[in-house]
Amino acid sequence: MITLEQIQERLSEAIRQSGMTQTEIAHRLGIRPQQISCYVLGQKMPALDTLANLCKLLDADTNYILCQE
């Protein structure tokens, strides 16, 4: 079973590897920086459209982030 913790860890890793700050990512996506922080801390899961845009921005495979491979 996939857990929010696993997704959070992979998303956090992709953000670190991008070299962008959470604030920069949020501005590029048109969302508040606090939302990115919540995703990184595993407090909530991004909406599907936000997750898709986030993966595209980070050049991260959505299947990997969602633990599908």
All heavy atoms as TSV, in Angstrom:
chain	resi	resn	atom	element	x	y	z
A	1	MET	N	N	0.840	-1.183	0.000
A	1	MET	CA	C	0.000	0.000	0.000
A	1	MET	C	C	0.888	1.250	0.000
A	1	MET	O	O	1.846	1.340	0.748
A	1	MET	CB	C	-0.922	-0.011	1.212
A	1	MET	CG	C	-1.787	1.211	1.320
A	1	MET	SD	S	-2.864	1.154	2.758
A	1	MET	CE	C	-4.409	1.142	1.934
A	2	ILE	N	N	0.527	2.186	-0.840
A	2	ILE	CA	C	1.261	3.444	-0.948
A	2	ILE	C	C	0.832	4.356	0.202
A	2	ILE	O	O	-0.346	4.474	0.496
A	2	ILE	CB	C	0.952	4.131	-2.284
A	2	ILE	CG1	C	1.342	3.217	-3.433
A	2	ILE	CG2	C	1.671	5.458	-2.390
A	2	ILE	CD1	C	0.752	3.629	-4.743
A	3	THR	N	N	1.803	4.984	0.835
A	3	THR	CA	C	1.487	5.889	1.927
A	3	THR	C	C	1.812	7.328	1.542
A	3	THR	O	O	2.620	7.576	0.647
A	3	THR	CB	C	2.276	5.531	3.201
A	3	THR	OG1	O	3.664	5.783	2.968
A	3	THR	CG2	C	2.059	4.083	3.611
A	4	LEU	N	N	1.169	8.252	2.226
A	4	LEU	CA	C	1.443	9.667	2.019
A	4	LEU	C	C	2.910	9.965	2.313
A	4	LEU	O	O	3.526	10.783	1.638
A	4	LEU	CB	C	0.525	10.524	2.903
A	4	LEU	CG	C	0.656	12.034	2.769
A	4	LEU	CD1	C	0.406	12.479	1.332
A	4	LEU	CD2	C	-0.291	12.743	3.713
A	5	GLU	N	N	3.481	9.262	3.290
A	5	GLU	CA	C	4.896	9.455	3.638
A	5	GLU	C	C	5.810	9.133	2.462
A	5	GLU	O	O	6.768	9.850	2.199
A	5	GLU	CB	C	5.291	8.572	4.823
A	5	GLU	CG	C	5.026	9.176	6.161
A	5	GLU	CD	C	5.558	8.284	7.287
A	5	GLU	OE1	O	6.169	7.221	7.018
A	5	GLU	OE2	O	5.368	8.658	8.440
A	6	GLN	N	N	5.518	8.050	1.747
A	6	GLN	CA	C	6.337	7.665	0.601
A	6	GLN	C	C	6.269	8.732	-0.493
A	6	GLN	O	O	7.292	9.107	-1.065
A	6	GLN	CB	C	5.874	6.328	0.032
A	6	GLN	CG	C	6.163	5.155	0.929
A	6	GLN	CD	C	5.471	3.899	0.442
A	6	GLN	OE1	O	4.280	3.901	0.148
A	6	GLN	NE2	N	6.234	2.816	0.358
A	7	ILE	N	N	5.076	9.213	-0.768
A	7	ILE	CA	C	4.891	10.243	-1.788
A	7	ILE	C	C	5.602	11.516	-1.350
A	7	ILE	O	O	6.300	12.152	-2.137
A	7	ILE	CB	C	3.398	10.488	-2.056
A	7	ILE	CG1	C	2.780	9.228	-2.678
A	7	ILE	CG2	C	3.195	11.709	-2.950
A	7	ILE	CD1	C	1.277	9.249	-2.779
A	8	GLN	N	N	5.455	11.877	-0.090
A	8	GLN	CA	C	6.100	13.081	0.452
A	8	GLN	C	C	7.608	12.996	0.313
A	8	GLN	O	O	8.260	13.944	-0.081
A	8	GLN	CB	C	5.677	13.266	1.915
A	8	GLN	CG	C	6.406	14.349	2.660
A	8	GLN	CD	C	7.603	13.825	3.450
A	8	GLN	OE1	O	7.608	12.719	3.942
A	8	GLN	NE2	N	8.614	14.650	3.564
A	9	GLU	N	N	8.174	11.840	0.614
A	9	GLU	CA	C	9.627	11.662	0.521
A	9	GLU	C	C	10.105	11.839	-0.919
A	9	GLU	O	O	11.106	12.519	-1.175
A	9	GLU	CB	C	10.031	10.281	1.033
A	9	GLU	CG	C	9.964	10.143	2.536
A	9	GLU	CD	C	10.207	8.717	3.004
A	9	GLU	OE1	O	10.669	7.870	2.200
A	9	GLU	OE2	O	9.937	8.444	4.187
A	10	ARG	N	N	9.388	11.250	-1.849
A	10	ARG	CA	C	9.798	11.347	-3.254
A	10	ARG	C	C	9.612	12.760	-3.795
A	10	ARG	O	O	10.430	13.244	-4.575
A	10	ARG	CB	C	9.034	10.327	-4.088
A	10	ARG	CG	C	9.478	8.910	-3.775
A	10	ARG	CD	C	8.724	7.893	-4.559
A	10	ARG	NE	N	9.235	6.567	-4.241
A	10	ARG	CZ	C	9.181	5.537	-5.072
A	10	ARG	NH1	N	8.620	5.669	-6.260
A	10	ARG	NH2	N	9.662	4.375	-4.710
A	11	LEU	N	N	8.547	13.406	-3.382
A	11	LEU	CA	C	8.312	14.785	-3.809
A	11	LEU	C	C	9.378	15.706	-3.228
A	11	LEU	O	O	9.928	16.555	-3.930
A	11	LEU	CB	C	6.915	15.226	-3.378
A	11	LEU	CG	C	6.383	16.520	-3.936
A	11	LEU	CD1	C	6.430	16.536	-5.459
A	11	LEU	CD2	C	4.965	16.746	-3.463
A	12	SER	N	N	9.711	15.528	-1.967
A	12	SER	CA	C	10.764	16.322	-1.326
A	12	SER	C	C	12.097	16.129	-2.030
A	12	SER	O	O	12.836	17.088	-2.259
A	12	SER	CB	C	10.913	15.938	0.147
A	12	SER	OG	O	9.763	16.280	0.864
A	13	GLU	N	N	12.396	14.894	-2.388
A	13	GLU	CA	C	13.633	14.590	-3.095
A	13	GLU	C	C	13.674	15.305	-4.452
A	13	GLU	O	O	14.685	15.900	-4.825
A	13	GLU	CB	C	13.735	13.079	-3.311
A	13	GLU	CG	C	14.912	12.633	-4.133
A	13	GLU	CD	C	14.852	11.137	-4.442
A	13	GLU	OE1	O	14.243	10.377	-3.674
A	13	GLU	OE2	O	15.415	10.751	-5.481
A	14	ALA	N	N	12.572	15.279	-5.174
A	14	ALA	CA	C	12.504	15.938	-6.484
A	14	ALA	C	C	12.680	17.453	-6.341
A	14	ALA	O	O	13.350	18.084	-7.164
A	14	ALA	CB	C	11.182	15.616	-7.165
A	15	ILE	N	N	12.120	18.026	-5.296
A	15	ILE	CA	C	12.271	19.463	-5.058
A	15	ILE	C	C	13.732	19.792	-4.757
A	15	ILE	O	O	14.287	20.741	-5.303
A	15	ILE	CB	C	11.331	19.936	-3.931
A	15	ILE	CG1	C	9.882	19.903	-4.429
A	15	ILE	CG2	C	11.707	21.333	-3.441
A	15	ILE	CD1	C	8.839	20.133	-3.355
A	16	ARG	N	N	14.375	19.009	-3.901
A	16	ARG	CA	C	15.791	19.231	-3.589
A	16	ARG	C	C	16.646	19.138	-4.850
A	16	ARG	O	O	17.524	19.960	-5.084
A	16	ARG	CB	C	16.285	18.218	-2.556
A	16	ARG	CG	C	15.978	18.583	-1.127
A	16	ARG	CD	C	16.748	17.705	-0.150
A	16	ARG	NE	N	16.517	16.276	-0.341
A	16	ARG	CZ	C	15.482	15.586	0.142
A	16	ARG	NH1	N	14.580	16.199	0.868
A	16	ARG	NH2	N	15.351	14.295	-0.082
A	17	GLN	N	N	16.389	18.123	-5.654
A	17	GLN	CA	C	17.188	17.911	-6.857
A	17	GLN	C	C	16.973	18.995	-7.907
A	17	GLN	O	O	17.845	19.210	-8.748
A	17	GLN	CB	C	16.891	16.538	-7.458
A	17	GLN	CG	C	17.425	15.405	-6.619
A	17	GLN	CD	C	17.126	14.042	-7.208
A	17	GLN	OE1	O	16.423	13.905	-8.197
A	17	GLN	NE2	N	17.657	13.003	-6.572
A	18	SER	N	N	15.844	19.676	-7.841
A	18	SER	CA	C	15.562	20.718	-8.834
A	18	SER	C	C	16.453	21.938	-8.647
A	18	SER	O	O	16.673	22.692	-9.589
A	18	SER	CB	C	14.097	21.156	-8.749
A	18	SER	OG	O	13.877	21.993	-7.614
A	19	GLY	N	N	16.920	22.160	-7.416
A	19	GLY	CA	C	17.728	23.333	-7.121
A	19	GLY	C	C	16.911	24.596	-6.932
A	19	GLY	O	O	17.473	25.664	-6.700
A	20	MET	N	N	15.591	24.488	-7.032
A	20	MET	CA	C	14.712	25.646	-6.829
A	20	MET	C	C	14.261	25.696	-5.370
A	20	MET	O	O	14.171	24.664	-4.707
A	20	MET	CB	C	13.473	25.543	-7.726
A	20	MET	CG	C	13.756	25.732	-9.187
A	20	MET	SD	S	12.237	25.725	-10.179
A	20	MET	CE	C	12.056	23.964	-10.465
A	21	THR	N	N	13.961	26.898	-4.922
A	21	THR	CA	C	13.405	27.044	-3.581
A	21	THR	C	C	11.907	26.738	-3.634
A	21	THR	O	O	11.284	26.795	-4.708
A	21	THR	CB	C	13.598	28.470	-3.041
A	21	THR	OG1	O	12.817	29.368	-3.839
A	21	THR	CG2	C	15.065	28.878	-3.030
A	22	GLN	N	N	11.353	26.456	-2.487
A	22	GLN	CA	C	9.915	26.214	-2.411
A	22	GLN	C	C	9.140	27.455	-2.853
A	22	GLN	O	O	8.119	27.344	-3.524
A	22	GLN	CB	C	9.514	25.803	-0.998
A	22	GLN	CG	C	10.033	24.435	-0.611
A	22	GLN	CD	C	9.619	24.032	0.790
A	22	GLN	OE1	O	8.634	24.531	1.330
A	22	GLN	NE2	N	10.376	23.129	1.386
A	23	THR	N	N	9.650	28.620	-2.504
A	23	THR	CA	C	9.000	29.873	-2.896
A	23	THR	C	C	9.018	30.040	-4.407
A	23	THR	O	O	8.015	30.411	-5.018
A	23	THR	CB	C	9.681	31.074	-2.207
A	23	THR	OG1	O	9.592	30.888	-0.784
A	23	THR	CG2	C	9.032	32.381	-2.595
A	24	GLU	N	N	10.150	29.757	-5.021
A	24	GLU	CA	C	10.260	29.864	-6.478
A	24	GLU	C	C	9.294	28.901	-7.165
A	24	GLU	O	O	8.617	29.258	-8.139
A	24	GLU	CB	C	11.692	29.577	-6.913
A	24	GLU	CG	C	11.924	29.705	-8.393
A	24	GLU	CD	C	13.362	29.417	-8.796
A	24	GLU	OE1	O	14.217	29.146	-7.936
A	24	GLU	OE2	O	13.616	29.471	-10.012
A	25	ILE	N	N	9.236	27.680	-6.672
A	25	ILE	CA	C	8.327	26.683	-7.240
A	25	ILE	C	C	6.885	27.159	-7.123
A	25	ILE	O	O	6.113	27.088	-8.086
A	25	ILE	CB	C	8.516	25.318	-6.544
A	25	ILE	CG1	C	9.892	24.751	-6.895
A	25	ILE	CG2	C	7.409	24.351	-6.920
A	25	ILE	CD1	C	10.311	23.572	-6.046
A	26	ALA	N	N	6.529	27.653	-5.952
A	26	ALA	CA	C	5.162	28.129	-5.725
A	26	ALA	C	C	4.810	29.260	-6.680
A	26	ALA	O	O	3.723	29.263	-7.283
A	26	ALA	CB	C	4.996	28.579	-4.276
A	27	HIS	N	N	5.703	30.210	-6.854
A	27	HIS	CA	C	5.443	31.336	-7.751
A	27	HIS	C	C	5.265	30.864	-9.187
A	27	HIS	O	O	4.390	31.349	-9.897
A	27	HIS	CB	C	6.545	32.392	-7.654
A	27	HIS	CG	C	6.497	33.188	-6.392
A	27	HIS	ND1	N	5.401	33.923	-5.996
A	27	HIS	CD2	C	7.421	33.354	-5.420
A	27	HIS	CE1	C	5.651	34.502	-4.845
A	27	HIS	NE2	N	6.877	34.169	-4.453
A	28	ARG	N	N	6.077	29.924	-9.607
A	28	ARG	CA	C	5.975	29.402	-10.970
A	28	ARG	C	C	4.664	28.657	-11.193
A	28	ARG	O	O	4.150	28.621	-12.306
A	28	ARG	CB	C	7.152	28.495	-11.295
A	28	ARG	CG	C	8.455	29.250	-11.471
A	28	ARG	CD	C	9.536	28.313	-11.908
A	28	ARG	NE	N	10.791	29.019	-12.076
A	28	ARG	CZ	C	11.765	28.590	-12.847
A	28	ARG	NH1	N	11.643	27.467	-13.527
A	28	ARG	NH2	N	12.882	29.271	-12.948
A	29	LEU	N	N	4.148	28.047	-10.131
A	29	LEU	CA	C	2.899	27.303	-10.240
A	29	LEU	C	C	1.671	28.158	-9.942
A	29	LEU	O	O	0.542	27.710	-10.140
A	29	LEU	CB	C	2.908	26.093	-9.296
A	29	LEU	CG	C	3.923	25.003	-9.603
A	29	LEU	CD1	C	3.858	23.919	-8.547
A	29	LEU	CD2	C	3.672	24.420	-10.989
A	30	GLY	N	N	1.909	29.363	-9.428
A	30	GLY	CA	C	0.795	30.238	-9.098
A	30	GLY	C	C	0.044	29.820	-7.845
A	30	GLY	O	O	-1.164	30.017	-7.733
A	31	ILE	N	N	0.788	29.229	-6.905
A	31	ILE	CA	C	0.191	28.838	-5.629
A	31	ILE	C	C	0.989	29.472	-4.496
A	31	ILE	O	O	2.051	30.040	-4.710
A	31	ILE	CB	C	0.135	27.297	-5.455
A	31	ILE	CG1	C	1.546	26.690	-5.490
A	31	ILE	CG2	C	-0.751	26.673	-6.518
A	31	ILE	CD1	C	1.579	25.187	-5.262
A	32	ARG	N	N	0.471	29.385	-3.282
A	32	ARG	CA	C	1.164	29.957	-2.126
A	32	ARG	C	C	2.336	29.066	-1.702
A	32	ARG	O	O	2.235	27.844	-1.755
A	32	ARG	CB	C	0.195	30.091	-0.956
A	32	ARG	CG	C	-0.924	31.076	-1.202
A	32	ARG	CD	C	-1.810	31.192	0.013
A	32	ARG	NE	N	-1.740	29.962	0.815
A	32	ARG	CZ	C	-2.769	29.339	1.343
A	32	ARG	NH1	N	-3.969	29.814	1.211
A	32	ARG	NH2	N	-2.622	28.235	2.040
A	33	PRO	N	N	3.429	29.673	-1.259
A	33	PRO	CA	C	4.574	28.885	-0.778
A	33	PRO	C	C	4.200	27.933	0.368
A	33	PRO	O	O	4.785	26.858	0.491
A	33	PRO	CB	C	5.573	29.947	-0.310
A	33	PRO	CG	C	5.235	31.156	-1.111
A	33	PRO	CD	C	3.737	31.108	-1.291
A	34	GLN	N	N	3.218	28.308	1.162
A	34	GLN	CA	C	2.795	27.452	2.271
A	34	GLN	C	C	2.256	26.110	1.762
A	34	GLN	O	O	2.380	25.091	2.445
A	34	GLN	CB	C	1.722	28.139	3.126
A	34	GLN	CG	C	2.214	29.361	3.861
A	34	GLN	CD	C	2.181	30.633	3.007
A	34	GLN	OE1	O	1.912	30.617	1.814
A	34	GLN	NE2	N	2.480	31.757	3.638
A	35	GLN	N	N	1.670	26.114	0.572
A	35	GLN	CA	C	1.160	24.867	0.016
A	35	GLN	C	C	2.311	23.907	-0.279
A	35	GLN	O	O	2.213	22.718	0.030
A	35	GLN	CB	C	0.359	25.128	-1.261
A	35	GLN	CG	C	-0.997	25.742	-0.987
A	35	GLN	CD	C	-1.744	26.020	-2.264
A	35	GLN	OE1	O	-1.641	27.108	-2.808
A	35	GLN	NE2	N	-2.469	25.034	-2.740
A	36	ILE	N	N	3.380	24.421	-0.856
A	36	ILE	CA	C	4.546	23.577	-1.132
A	36	ILE	C	C	5.089	23.021	0.171
A	36	ILE	O	O	5.420	21.838	0.271
A	36	ILE	CB	C	5.639	24.360	-1.888
A	36	ILE	CG1	C	5.124	24.884	-3.229
A	36	ILE	CG2	C	6.898	23.508	-2.077
A	36	ILE	CD1	C	4.789	23.829	-4.246
A	37	SER	N	N	5.156	23.854	1.186
A	37	SER	CA	C	5.631	23.416	2.495
A	37	SER	C	C	4.771	22.279	3.038
A	37	SER	O	O	5.297	21.295	3.568
A	37	SER	CB	C	5.634	24.594	3.474
A	37	SER	OG	O	6.086	24.178	4.734
A	38	CYS	N	N	3.462	22.384	2.891
A	38	CYS	CA	C	2.558	21.323	3.357
A	38	CYS	C	C	2.814	20.010	2.612
A	38	CYS	O	O	2.749	18.935	3.209
A	38	CYS	CB	C	1.106	21.737	3.184
A	38	CYS	SG	S	0.546	22.963	4.375
A	39	TYR	N	N	3.097	20.098	1.311
A	39	TYR	CA	C	3.395	18.891	0.536
A	39	TYR	C	C	4.699	18.261	1.013
A	39	TYR	O	O	4.782	17.039	1.182
A	39	TYR	CB	C	3.507	19.198	-0.953
A	39	TYR	CG	C	2.331	19.916	-1.560
A	39	TYR	CD1	C	2.503	20.746	-2.656
A	39	TYR	CD2	C	1.049	19.794	-1.049
A	39	TYR	CE1	C	1.438	21.419	-3.236
A	39	TYR	CE2	C	-0.029	20.475	-1.614
A	39	TYR	CZ	C	0.176	21.282	-2.700
A	39	TYR	OH	O	-0.871	21.955	-3.274
A	40	VAL	N	N	5.710	19.091	1.230
A	40	VAL	CA	C	7.023	18.603	1.659
A	40	VAL	C	C	6.956	17.981	3.052
A	40	VAL	O	O	7.615	16.986	3.331
A	40	VAL	CB	C	8.065	19.745	1.610
A	40	VAL	CG1	C	9.353	19.359	2.299
A	40	VAL	CG2	C	8.331	20.144	0.166
A	41	LEU	N	N	6.145	18.556	3.914
A	41	LEU	CA	C	6.006	18.041	5.279
A	41	LEU	C	C	5.028	16.872	5.378
A	41	LEU	O	O	4.866	16.291	6.439
A	41	LEU	CB	C	5.561	19.172	6.220
A	41	LEU	CG	C	6.561	20.306	6.390
A	41	LEU	CD1	C	5.935	21.444	7.192
A	41	LEU	CD2	C	7.837	19.814	7.054
A	42	GLY	N	N	4.371	16.549	4.265
A	42	GLY	CA	C	3.421	15.447	4.262
A	42	GLY	C	C	2.124	15.768	4.971
A	42	GLY	O	O	1.409	14.869	5.399
A	43	GLN	N	N	1.811	17.048	5.093
A	43	GLN	CA	C	0.583	17.453	5.772
A	43	GLN	C	C	-0.639	17.353	4.870
A	43	GLN	O	O	-1.748	17.203	5.347
A	43	GLN	CB	C	0.715	18.874	6.307
A	43	GLN	CG	C	1.753	18.986	7.383
A	43	GLN	CD	C	2.007	20.413	7.813
A	43	GLN	OE1	O	1.738	21.362	7.070
A	43	GLN	NE2	N	2.546	20.572	9.002
A	44	LYS	N	N	-0.399	17.461	3.557
A	44	LYS	CA	C	-1.493	17.253	2.616
A	44	LYS	C	C	-0.924	16.894	1.261
A	44	LYS	O	O	0.255	17.106	0.975
A	44	LYS	CB	C	-2.415	18.463	2.537
A	44	LYS	CG	C	-1.815	19.718	1.980
A	44	LYS	CD	C	-2.877	20.814	1.960
A	44	LYS	CE	C	-2.341	22.073	1.323
A	44	LYS	NZ	N	-3.371	23.088	1.219
A	45	MET	N	N	-1.787	16.340	0.443
A	45	MET	CA	C	-1.433	15.898	-0.895
A	45	MET	C	C	-1.899	16.957	-1.895
A	45	MET	O	O	-2.997	17.498	-1.750
A	45	MET	CB	C	-2.145	14.577	-1.154
A	45	MET	CG	C	-1.875	13.965	-2.467
A	45	MET	SD	S	-0.212	13.287	-2.521
A	45	MET	CE	C	-0.240	12.692	-4.179
A	46	PRO	N	N	-1.070	17.278	-2.893
A	46	PRO	CA	C	-1.512	18.260	-3.889
A	46	PRO	C	C	-2.675	17.712	-4.717
A	46	PRO	O	O	-2.787	16.495	-4.901
A	46	PRO	CB	C	-0.278	18.472	-4.762
A	46	PRO	CG	C	0.648	17.362	-4.475
A	46	PRO	CD	C	0.283	16.805	-3.149
A	47	ALA	N	N	-3.516	18.612	-5.197
A	47	ALA	CA	C	-4.574	18.224	-6.128
A	47	ALA	C	C	-3.909	17.625	-7.363
A	47	ALA	O	O	-2.736	17.916	-7.656
A	47	ALA	CB	C	-5.407	19.446	-6.502
A	48	LEU	N	N	-4.630	16.804	-8.094
A	48	LEU	CA	C	-4.035	16.120	-9.233
A	48	LEU	C	C	-3.468	17.072	-10.276
A	48	LEU	O	O	-2.384	16.842	-10.803
A	48	LEU	CB	C	-5.053	15.175	-9.873
A	48	LEU	CG	C	-5.409	13.949	-9.039
A	48	LEU	CD1	C	-6.458	13.115	-9.764
A	48	LEU	CD2	C	-4.184	13.117	-8.742
A	49	ASP	N	N	-4.174	18.162	-10.566
A	49	ASP	CA	C	-3.655	19.110	-11.551
A	49	ASP	C	C	-2.396	19.799	-11.030
A	49	ASP	O	O	-1.439	20.012	-11.771
A	49	ASP	CB	C	-4.706	20.121	-11.989
A	49	ASP	CG	C	-5.253	20.966	-10.855
A	49	ASP	OD1	O	-5.229	20.522	-9.689
A	49	ASP	OD2	O	-5.718	22.084	-11.135
A	50	THR	N	N	-2.373	20.102	-9.749
A	50	THR	CA	C	-1.180	20.709	-9.147
A	50	THR	C	C	-0.022	19.728	-9.154
A	50	THR	O	O	1.113	20.099	-9.466
A	50	THR	CB	C	-1.475	21.180	-7.707
A	50	THR	OG1	O	-2.570	22.100	-7.733
A	50	THR	CG2	C	-0.265	21.836	-7.076
A	51	LEU	N	N	-0.303	18.470	-8.832
A	51	LEU	CA	C	0.748	17.455	-8.844
A	51	LEU	C	C	1.321	17.291	-10.251
A	51	LEU	O	O	2.540	17.210	-10.428
A	51	LEU	CB	C	0.209	16.115	-8.334
A	51	LEU	CG	C	1.203	14.961	-8.333
A	51	LEU	CD1	C	2.381	15.259	-7.406
A	51	LEU	CD2	C	0.528	13.675	-7.935
A	52	ALA	N	N	0.464	17.268	-11.250
A	52	ALA	CA	C	0.927	17.134	-12.636
A	52	ALA	C	C	1.817	18.315	-13.025
A	52	ALA	O	O	2.891	18.131	-13.607
A	52	ALA	CB	C	-0.262	17.022	-13.582
A	53	ASN	N	N	1.384	19.528	-12.686
A	53	ASN	CA	C	2.182	20.723	-12.992
A	53	ASN	C	C	3.492	20.742	-12.211
A	53	ASN	O	O	4.528	21.154	-12.730
A	53	ASN	CB	C	1.381	21.989	-12.721
A	53	ASN	CG	C	0.244	22.169	-13.696
A	53	ASN	OD1	O	0.305	21.726	-14.837
A	53	ASN	ND2	N	-0.816	22.821	-13.257
A	54	LEU	N	N	3.432	20.306	-10.975
A	54	LEU	CA	C	4.621	20.251	-10.135
A	54	LEU	C	C	5.639	19.261	-10.703
A	54	LEU	O	O	6.828	19.573	-10.817
A	54	LEU	CB	C	4.229	19.860	-8.706
A	54	LEU	CG	C	5.290	19.843	-7.635
A	54	LEU	CD1	C	5.993	21.184	-7.522
A	54	LEU	CD2	C	4.663	19.471	-6.297
A	55	CYS	N	N	5.177	18.093	-11.101
A	55	CYS	CA	C	6.078	17.092	-11.686
A	55	CYS	C	C	6.685	17.605	-12.988
A	55	CYS	O	O	7.869	17.396	-13.242
A	55	CYS	CB	C	5.337	15.785	-11.917
A	55	CYS	SG	S	4.998	14.888	-10.388
A	56	LYS	N	N	5.876	18.288	-13.788
A	56	LYS	CA	C	6.388	18.842	-15.046
A	56	LYS	C	C	7.467	19.886	-14.762
A	56	LYS	O	O	8.535	19.869	-15.372
A	56	LYS	CB	C	5.244	19.451	-15.839
A	56	LYS	CG	C	5.639	19.943	-17.199
A	56	LYS	CD	C	4.431	20.436	-17.970
A	56	LYS	CE	C	4.851	20.933	-19.338
A	56	LYS	NZ	N	3.705	21.389	-20.118
A	57	LEU	N	N	7.189	20.784	-13.809
A	57	LEU	CA	C	8.154	21.821	-13.453
A	57	LEU	C	C	9.451	21.224	-12.911
A	57	LEU	O	O	10.541	21.681	-13.231
A	57	LEU	CB	C	7.544	22.777	-12.424
A	57	LEU	CG	C	8.451	23.880	-11.891
A	57	LEU	CD1	C	8.826	24.851	-13.013
A	57	LEU	CD2	C	7.766	24.625	-10.753
A	58	LEU	N	N	9.326	20.187	-12.102
A	58	LEU	CA	C	10.491	19.562	-11.477
A	58	LEU	C	C	11.166	18.542	-12.385
A	58	LEU	O	O	12.194	17.979	-12.019
A	58	LEU	CB	C	10.081	18.873	-10.170
A	58	LEU	CG	C	9.504	19.765	-9.076
A	58	LEU	CD1	C	9.014	18.913	-7.917
A	58	LEU	CD2	C	10.519	20.796	-8.620
A	59	ASP	N	N	10.577	18.290	-13.543
A	59	ASP	CA	C	11.057	17.262	-14.457
A	59	ASP	C	C	11.114	15.920	-13.731
A	59	ASP	O	O	12.103	15.181	-13.805
A	59	ASP	CB	C	12.426	17.630	-15.048
A	59	ASP	CG	C	12.789	16.766	-16.246
A	59	ASP	OD1	O	11.869	16.297	-16.942
A	59	ASP	OD2	O	13.989	16.548	-16.473
A	60	ALA	N	N	10.043	15.634	-12.996
A	60	ALA	CA	C	9.941	14.402	-12.213
A	60	ALA	C	C	8.858	13.510	-12.820
A	60	ALA	O	O	7.834	13.996	-13.286
A	60	ALA	CB	C	9.595	14.722	-10.759
A	61	ASP	N	N	9.091	12.222	-12.809
A	61	ASP	CA	C	8.130	11.261	-13.329
A	61	ASP	C	C	6.979	11.108	-12.325
A	61	ASP	O	O	7.195	10.725	-11.175
A	61	ASP	CB	C	8.829	9.926	-13.554
A	61	ASP	CG	C	7.921	8.857	-14.133
A	61	ASP	OD1	O	6.806	9.178	-14.593
A	61	ASP	OD2	O	8.333	7.683	-14.123
A	62	THR	N	N	5.783	11.395	-12.788
A	62	THR	CA	C	4.608	11.312	-11.914
A	62	THR	C	C	4.441	9.901	-11.356
A	62	THR	O	O	4.101	9.736	-10.182
A	62	THR	CB	C	3.336	11.734	-12.668
A	62	THR	OG1	O	3.560	13.017	-13.259
A	62	THR	CG2	C	2.140	11.826	-11.743
A	63	ASN	N	N	4.683	8.892	-12.179
A	63	ASN	CA	C	4.562	7.504	-11.702
A	63	ASN	C	C	5.539	7.225	-10.566
A	63	ASN	O	O	5.198	6.533	-9.612
A	63	ASN	CB	C	4.795	6.506	-12.841
A	63	ASN	CG	C	3.635	6.459	-13.797
A	63	ASN	OD1	O	2.487	6.633	-13.403
A	63	ASN	ND2	N	3.936	6.233	-15.066
A	64	TYR	N	N	6.745	7.769	-10.657
A	64	TYR	CA	C	7.712	7.577	-9.584
A	64	TYR	C	C	7.240	8.281	-8.307
A	64	TYR	O	O	7.273	7.693	-7.226
A	64	TYR	CB	C	9.102	8.119	-9.994
A	64	TYR	CG	C	10.082	8.079	-8.852
A	64	TYR	CD1	C	10.653	6.887	-8.453
A	64	TYR	CD2	C	10.429	9.239	-8.169
A	64	TYR	CE1	C	11.541	6.841	-7.394
A	64	TYR	CE2	C	11.315	9.200	-7.108
A	64	TYR	CZ	C	11.871	8.017	-6.720
A	64	TYR	OH	O	12.731	7.963	-5.667
A	65	ILE	N	N	6.799	9.536	-8.441
A	65	ILE	CA	C	6.334	10.283	-7.269
A	65	ILE	C	C	5.189	9.545	-6.579
A	65	ILE	O	O	5.121	9.477	-5.352
A	65	ILE	CB	C	5.910	11.721	-7.656
A	65	ILE	CG1	C	7.080	12.511	-8.241
A	65	ILE	CG2	C	5.280	12.448	-6.458
A	65	ILE	CD1	C	8.232	12.769	-7.297
A	66	LEU	N	N	4.288	8.961	-7.373
A	66	LEU	CA	C	3.136	8.259	-6.825
A	66	LEU	C	C	3.425	6.788	-6.503
A	66	LEU	O	O	2.524	6.029	-6.229
A	66	LEU	CB	C	1.953	8.355	-7.790
A	66	LEU	CG	C	1.395	9.764	-7.983
A	66	LEU	CD1	C	0.321	9.751	-9.058
A	66	LEU	CD2	C	0.854	10.311	-6.676
A	67	CYS	N	N	4.728	6.439	-6.530
A	67	CYS	CA	C	5.169	5.090	-6.151
A	67	CYS	C	C	4.535	4.010	-7.036
A	67	CYS	O	O	4.171	2.935	-6.557
A	67	CYS	CB	C	4.870	4.808	-4.681
A	67	CYS	SG	S	5.551	6.021	-3.555
A	68	GLN	N	N	4.417	4.309	-8.320
A	68	GLN	CA	C	3.816	3.353	-9.251
A	68	GLN	C	C	4.840	2.546	-10.016
A	68	GLN	O	O	4.501	1.796	-10.897
A	68	GLN	CB	C	2.902	4.108	-10.243
A	68	GLN	CG	C	1.732	4.789	-9.584
A	68	GLN	CD	C	0.814	3.810	-8.880
A	68	GLN	OE1	O	0.378	2.837	-9.448
A	68	GLN	NE2	N	0.530	4.079	-7.610
A	69	GLU	N	N	6.102	2.710	-9.715
A	69	GLU	CA	C	7.123	1.905	-10.375
A	69	GLU	C	C	8.147	1.445	-9.388
A	69	GLU	O	O	8.191	1.801	-8.282
A	69	GLU	CB	C	7.793	2.650	-11.517
A	69	GLU	CG	C	8.147	4.075	-11.235
A	69	GLU	CD	C	8.919	4.717	-12.382
A	69	GLU	OE1	O	8.417	4.770	-13.503
A	69	GLU	OE2	O	10.038	5.142	-12.104
